[in-house]
Amino acid sequence: MHLKSLALLLWALALTLWTPLASGSPVAPDASFPAIELARDGAGRIEVGARMGVLVDPSGSLSLEQARSAGPAWQVITRLSPNFGFTQDAHWFRFQMDNRDPQALARFIELPIPFLDDVRLYHFAGNVLQVQYALGDEQPYAQRVVRHRNFIMPVQLAPGTNEIYLRLASTGTIEAPLRIWDPVQFHAASNDENLVQGAVVGILLVMVIYNLFVFFATQDVNYLYYIGFVASYLLFHLTLTGYMFAYVWPNAVRWNSFAISTFVASSGFFTCLFTTSFLKLRSFSSPAFYWVRSLMLLSAALCASTFVLPYSTTIRIGASISMPIAVTALAMGYWRWWKGAKFARFYCLAWSAILVGVSVLNASKLGWLPINVWTENASQFGIVMLVVLLSFTLADRINTDRTLRINAQAVALGHERKARASQHALIAAKERANRELEARVESRTTDLNNTLAQLKIANDQLLALSTTDGLTQIGNRTCFDAAVVVELRRAQRLHMPLTVILFDIDHFKRINDTYGHPAGDACLRALAERLRPRVHRAGDILARYGGEEFVIALIGVDAVNSAALAEELRASIQSLVVTFDNHTIRFTASFGLVSAVPLADSQVLDYVSAADRALYAAKNDGRNCVRTGTLMVAAA
């Protein structure tokens, strides 16, 4: 399992200073081409670790044939984990898998580093290329042969020797902690991992939502900074582990290429804001305040620059400032605690928890601790403890401030008792109290007015939603019923004709039965998009009347022009082609219309009924046609 989550924030600075991990002197070919034995009843998971040969390609131009014939240029990896830090060099790796079973074995080769730009794997058996893969986070997620947040490459191992060549290139770090899986055990382990990650994400989301409500209740800006930090870290963690690319933005390759840098910078920004505000550094120490403020401004600038600068630059800058920010946050907390600020104790415990988690994770990677579910997820446990303890920290700070206010009120009460002998002082105190009361009333009035304004905006938005058809994004029947009454009254005043066109899709049930209801929905949306530009005058009404039925209301258009418009719309719908799920769908529509100058006693229902009768006439006449009805109560 690679160093992920907050481990990157704390240790990436050290990675920028490390030199490549391969040994500097060539070794015997067999030592740089180690073999791993497999059998059908063998281990379900094998950590390849350093059991690989490595070939550094500074130019990044070596072909597969050149890499295979490099000979002594291949070296052994001398560290426990094949981690080469930040480098622009391409790296080739190779190892053998000896299948001791007489039949072919199906295995997955997993590379659990989802942020590598270019990943290529070649599988040879008997010098014959069996399969090759070209993956990387710069390619759409849908192109992966196995839909998984990590790079999963299936291979069929022939009996005997199988050679694996792997080429990695990236603008960030180069890591290759490969694993060989039995497919059944891989899926079981993946489900367990998803369960752990889901628990971590669930806890972080709960803390965000809970503290958001606390912020609304207390208006304490520290909660807002805390929410910003937790949300930024959560997005960073999900992006780093590949979940966001897999489930949220699988086609946003460009954004995914620098999202890690953005969330690293925003995490540092909110950490500095929270540290400055919670520890009250402005009043405690000016040098400390300006140092943390400079780190905050640097993080803000880095967050903005991630959208324009190369990822290779921004991730190095982000890694370089992550360590100072984390160390500063921890050091400032212990300094304030040492100086008597008791409210800083939970703050210190919180940052110490993540430090312990990252230390345990790194110790397991170095072989000092056994690898198990606790050590592999130590950083996750650490961040959960950090978030939970920081929430306790905020609550403790509120209690501390409340105690200080109570003490201050007690002191003020003592002074008031001493001042009772002075009538002038009593009157002055009453006047001050009255002024404070007036200010509070004015403040509450302002808050109430703001709330009422927000309520009006919300009501307007709700009204718009209630009159819009959710599927087609045009007016719904409620919208039509309300608007057509206004247009009828206007037509009566101006003695102008009012036209109502009612039409629906022919054999729409057959479309749903043949292609499914989602296809029918796609047809309705396409029809609405086709009609919207053609019904554009002020006062014109286009609405979905129900199911596959639509209605148009026009003012000032006589029967001849109305029929011409309906015929134009019918032809446009007949030429419409809807592509859905590799199917091409065509359909027609039948139109019924009525156009007349309304009389004083005319009703909307008269027009709709006449148009409906005309629509049924069009249906009876073979569909895909326009028929005009007659309004009996109005002059034509």
N, C-alpha and C positions, 0 to 999 in steps of 0.2 A: 504494500500500500504506500503510495507516494506521500511526501510531506505536503499536506494540503491545509486548507482553511487558514487559521491564524498562524500556523507554523510558517507559512510563506512570509507573512508580515514581519515576524520576529527574526527569521533566519536568512531571508533573501539577501540582506546586506552582506552577510558572510559569504554567500554564494558568489557575489561579484568579485570577491578577492581571491577565491580559490582558483588554482590552476587546474587544467584537465587532469582527470584521475587516472589515465592510462599510464603505465610505466614507460619510462623513457628508452629502454633498451629492448631490442627485438629478442624474441625467444624462439624455441623450437616450434615448428609448425603444429605439431600435435598439441602443444600446450596452449596455443592460441586458437585451437579449434576443438574445444572440449566436447565430450560426448555425454549425453544424458540417457540413461536406460529407462525404457518404459515397457509395461506389460499390461494386459487387459485387466488383471486383478491387482495392479499396482496402485500407487497413491493417486487420489483424485485431483490433487493440486500439488504442483511442483513449482517452487520458487527458483527461477533460473539464477537470479542474483548476479554475481560476478563470474559465473561459469560461461563466459563468452569471450571471444576474441574481438578486439576493437581496431578499426582502421580510421584514422582521422583524415578527412578530406578538406583541407583549408579552402580550396577553390570551389568545392561543391560541384565539380564537373565530372567526377569519376563515374564511368558506366558500370553496369553489373559485371561485364566481362573483365574490365580492368580491375575491379575490386576482387574478383575471384582469382585473378592471376597475380595479385600484389605480392604474394609470397612472404618474405621476411618483414614487409611493412606492417603485417598484422602483429598486434601486441596483446598481452594479457592485461586484464583489469586487476589492479592491485588492491582496490578497496572493496568493502563488503557490498556496497550499493553502487551501481553504475550511474552515478550522478556527475555530470560534467559542468554544471553551473551555466552561467550566461556565456554563450559563445556563438559566433557567426559560422563556425565550421560545421560542415556536414559530418556525420559519424556513421560508419558501417559497423555492424555487429554480425557475428556468425557463431553458430554452435551446431552440434549434431544431436539427433534424437535416434537412438537405436531401438527399433521395435523388435522385441524378443518374442512377439507373438507371431504365429504363422499366418495370421490374417491381418488385413489392414485395420488400423485403429483410428477412430475419429477423435480429434482433439481440438480444443480452442487454445489459441495463443493470445493472451490478453496483455495489452499495454495500458495500464491504468493511469495514463497521463493525458487527459482529454484536450490539453491546450497546445499540443505540438502542431506545427504548420504542415509538415510533409512527412508522411509515414509510408514506407514501401517495404513489402515483405515478399521474398522469393523462396519457394519450397522446391528443392531438388531431391530426386530419388534416382540413384544410378546415373547421375549427371544429366538427367532429363528434367526440365522444368515442369513441375506438376501444377502449380498454381501461383499466381502473383496478385498482390493487392496494392492499390494506391489510395491511401486515406489521408486524413488531416483535417484540422479545424477550419481550413480555408475552402473546404468543399461542402456542399449542402448535406445536411444530415441524412436525407433520404437516399443518398448514394452508398451508404454503409451496408455491407453485406449482412451484418447482424445489427439490428436496431438497439443499440446500447450506448450509454453515455461514454463509456471507454471504447478504445479501439479493440474490437474482437475479430480475430482472423481464423476461420476454421481451416483445418488441414486434415487430409487423409494420409496417415503415415503408413507407407508401404512396409512390408516385412524387411528387416535389415536396417541399413543406414539411411537416414534422411538428413539432408543439409538445409539449414535455415540461414538466410541472409536478410538482414534488416538494415534499412537506411533511414536515418532520422535527420531532419533539418528544421530549424525553427529560429525565429527572431528572439525568443526568450531562452529558457533553460533547456538543456538536453538531458533527459532522464530516461532510463530504459529498465525499470524494474519488472522484467517480463515474468509472466506466469503461464504454466501449461496446465490446462484444465481438462478433466473429463466433462463432456457437455452437461450430463445430468447434474453433477455436483456443482458445476459453474452456475446453473440456473438456481439451484438451491441457495448457494452462497450469495448470489446477486439479490435474491429475495430477502435474505437476512440483512444484507447491507442496506437495501432500500428501506427496510423496517427501521434500522438504526437511524438512517438519515431522516426518515420521516418523523421519528420521535424528536430529533434535534430541531428540525425545522418547525415542527408543531409547537415545541416549547418556546422557541424564539418568536413565533407569530403570536402566541398567547401573551408573551411579555410585552410585545409591541402594542397589541390591542388593549391589554389591561392598563398599561401606563399611558396610553392615549386618552382613555377615559379619566385617569387620574389627572392628567394635564388639563383637560377641560374643566375638571372640578376645582383644581387648585390654581390654574393659570401660572404655575411655576415653570419658568423657561427651561430649567434643568431637565424636566421630563421630556421636553421637545428635543433637546440635544441628545438625550439618552435614546429616544426613539430613532433619531437620525442615525446614530451609531449602530444600533442593533439592525435596523433595516439595511444599511449599507453593508454591514458585515454579512448579513443573510444573503443578499444578492451576490456579494463577492464569493461566498462559499459555494452557492449553487452554480455560479458561473464557472468557478475553478474546477468543480467536480463534474461538470458537463451536464448537469440536470437542466439548466436553462436552455442550452443549445438543443437538448434532446426533446424537451417538452414545451418550451415557451416560444423560442425564436429559431426553429430549425432551418429556416431559409435566410435568416439575417446574418449571412457570413461576414459581411463587412463590420457590422456592429459587434458580433461575437469576437472579432479579431482584436478589439481593444477594450472590451467591456471590463476585463479583469483590471486593467490599469485605472479605469474610471472609478470602479468601486473601491480599489485600494486607496485612491486619493480621497474619495468621499469619506471612507472610514477614518482616515487620519484627520480629516477636517473636523468631523463631529467629535472625535476623541479629544482634540485640542479645545474645541468649544466647551465640551462637558467639563474637562479638567479645569479650565480657566474659571468657569462660572461656579462649579460646585465647590472647589477649594478656595474660592474668593481670593484669587491670586492678585487681583488689582490692588486690594487693600493690604494684602499680606506682604508681598515683595514685588517691587517694580521690576527688577531684573528678571525674576522668574516669570512675571506676567508678560514682559516683552519677548522673552525667549519662546514661550509657548505661543504667543501671538504670531511671531515670525514663522514658526512651524505651521500654524493654521493657514496663514496667507500663502505659504509655499504649497500646501496641500490644495488650496482652492485654485491656485494658478495651474497646478498639475492636472487637476480634474478638468479644467477647461481645455488645457492643451492636449489631452488625450484624444480629442476629436480632430486635431489637425496634425500633430506630430506622429512620427512612426512609433509603433508599439515597442520596438526594440529600445527606443530611447525612453519612453514614458515608464515602462516596466522597470528599467534600471533605476530611474529616479525614484519611483515609488518604493522599490525595495530598499534604496539607500536611506530614505527618510522614515521608513517604517520602524526600524530599530531605534533611532533617536526618539521618535514619538512614544513608543511603548516604554522605553527606559525612563523618559521624562515623566510620563504619567504615573509610573510606579514610584519614582524618586520623590516627586512632589507630594504624593499622598503620604509617604512615610515621614517626610519633612514636616508636613502640617500636623500629623499625629504626634510626632516627637515634640512639637511646639505646643501641645496641649489641646489641639482640635479633636475632641473625641469622635465627632461625626465622621472623621476620616478613617476610622478603623475598618469598617466594612469595605470601604473603597480600596484600602490596601489589601485586604483579604481577597477581594475580587480579582485584582490584577496579579496577585501572587498565585491564584488558582490557575490562571491560564499559563503562567510561567512554569508551574509544576507540570501541567498537562503537556506542554510542548517539550519539556525536558524528558519526561517519560517516553514520549514518542521517539525522540531522537536517540535516547538510550537503547530502545528496542531496535532501531535501525542500525546502530553501531554494534549490536550483539551483546550489550551489557545486560539486557533484560530479555526474558523469553517473549516471543511474538504470540499474542493471543488477542481475544476480542477487546480486552481492557487496554493493552498497550497500543494496539492499532488504532483505537478510537480515543486515545488519551486527549488529543487536542480537542475533539468534539466535547468530551466531558468537561474539559477546561473552559471552553467558551460558554457552555451551558452554566457552569458555576459562575463565570464572570458576569453573565447577563443577570442571573438570579440574584447574586450578591450585590450587583450595582442597583438593582431594584430595592433590595433591603437598605442599601446605602441611602437612597433618596428618602425612603420612609423614615429612617433613623434621623436624617437631617431635618425632616419636618418636625419630628418629636423634639429634637434638640432646640430648634427655633421656637417651638411652642413653649418649652420650658423657660427659655430666655425671656420670652414675652411675658409669661406669667410672673417671673421674678421682677421684671421691669415694672409691671403693673403694681406689684406689691410695694416696691420702693416708691412709686408715684403716689400710692395711697397713703403711705407714711408721711410723705411731704405734704399731702393735702390736709391730713389731720393737724399737722403742725401749723398750717397756714390758715386754719379755720378762725383763728383769733383776728385775722385781718379781713374786714368786710370787703375791702377793695380787691384783695386777692381772690376772694370767693366770686365776686362779680366778674372779674377778668376770666376766671376759670369757666364760668357759665357762658360767657361770650365765646370763648374758644370752642367750647362744646357745641354751641349753636352753629358756629361757622363750619365745624367739622361735619355736623349733621347735614347742613345745607349742601356741602360739597359731596357727601355720600348720596344724598337724594338726587343731585344733579348727575352724578356718575351713574346711578341706577337708571335714571331716566334716559340717559344716553345709551346705556346697554339695551334698555327695552326698545328704544327707537331702532337701534341696529338690528335687534332680533325681528322686529316687525318688518323691516325692510328686507331682511333675508327670507322671511316667511312669504312676502309678496313675490319675490323672485322665484321661490320654490313653487308657489301656486301657479305662476305663469308657466313655468316649465311643466308642471303637472297637466295644465290645460292643453299645452301643445302635444304632450304624449297621449292624452285621452282622445285627441282628434286626428291622430296619425295612425295609419295602418302599419303595424309592426313589421309585416313581411315585405310590403312593396314600398314603404316610406312615402306613400301619397295619402291623401285624406281618406278617412274611413266613413262609414255610413253616418255616424254622429256628426262628423264635419259637414257632410253633404246636406243632411237634414237641416242643420242650422244655417248654412250659407245660402241654400237655394231659396229659403223663405225671404231673405233680404233681397236677393235678385228678383224674385217675383214681385215684391212691392216696388222695386225700382222700375221694372218693366211696366207695371201698372201706371206709375206716375208719368213716365216718359212716353207711354203708348208705343212701346217697342216690342218686337216679338221675343218670346222666351223659348229657347230650344232645349229639350231634354233628349239625350241619346243614351239608350240602354243597350248594352251588348255583353255577350259572354263567349267563352271559348267553346268551340264545338267539340263534342266527344271528350271533354276533359277527364271524365272518369276513366276512359280508356288509357289516357296518358298515365294516370296514377296507377292503374292496374298493371300496365306494361312496364313502366320504368320506375315506379315507386313514388311515394309522396314527396320526397326531396326533389325529384325531377319536376313534379308538378309545381312545387314552390318556385323552382328556378324559372319555369315558364311564366309564372305570374310576375316575378320580378322583372324578367326581360320585357314582358309586355308593357309594364308600367314605365320602364326606362324608355321604351320606344314611343310611348304616347306623351310623356311629360313635356318634351320640347314643342309638341304640336298644340298644346293647350296652355297658352302662355299669356293671354291678355289679362289685364286687370279685371276681375270679376268672373273670369272663366273658372269653372269648377271641374276638377278631375278627382274621382274617388273610387275606391273599391267598395261596391255595394254589398257584396257578400259572396263567399266562395270564389267561383271563377267569373263572377258578374261584376262589371264596371259601369259607371255612369258618368256622363258629361253634361254640364249645364252651361249654356251660352246665352248671352243677351245681345240683341241687336243683329242677329243673323236670321235671314228669312229661310223658308223651307227649302228653296232651291239650293242655296249655298250650304245649308246644313246637310242636305243629302249628299252634296259634293264632298264636304268634309268627311262625312261618314264613309263614303266610298273610298276616299283617300286613305283613311285609317284602316278600312278593311283590307285594301291592297297591301298596305304596309305590314299589317299583321301576317298576311298570307306569305309575304317574302321573308318573314323573320325566321332565323335559324338559331336554335338553342342547342348548345353543346353541353352535355352533362354526363360525366362518368363514362367517357368514350362513346356516348350515343349522340346522334344528331336527331333532334326533335323538331318537327314542323307542325303547325296547327293553323286553323282558321277560326274566324269569329263571325257570329251573326249579329246584325244591328237592327234595332227598332228605334225610330225617332218620331217626335212630334214637335212642331214649331207653330206657335200662334201668339197673337197679342192677347194678353190676359184681360179678362173683364174684371169688374169690381169684386165679383163673388168667386173668382177662380181660386182654386186651391192647388198646392203642390201635388197632392195625391191624384188630381185629375191628369196632370202631365205624366206622372210616373205610370199611372194605369194605362194611359194611351200608348206610351212608349213600350210598355210591357206587352200590350196586345200586338203591337207591330213586331216586336221581337219574336213572339210566338208565330206570327205569320211568316217571318223569315225562316224560322225553324221548319215550319211545315212546307215551305217552298224549296227545301233542299239544303238549307244552311249556307254559310259563306256568302251572304247577300245582305242588302240593305232594304228595309221596308219602312214606309212612312205611314204613320197613323194619323187619325183625326181627333182633335179635341172638340168634343160636342158642345161644351159650354162657352167656348170662346170663338171669336171671329178669326178666320184663317188669314 
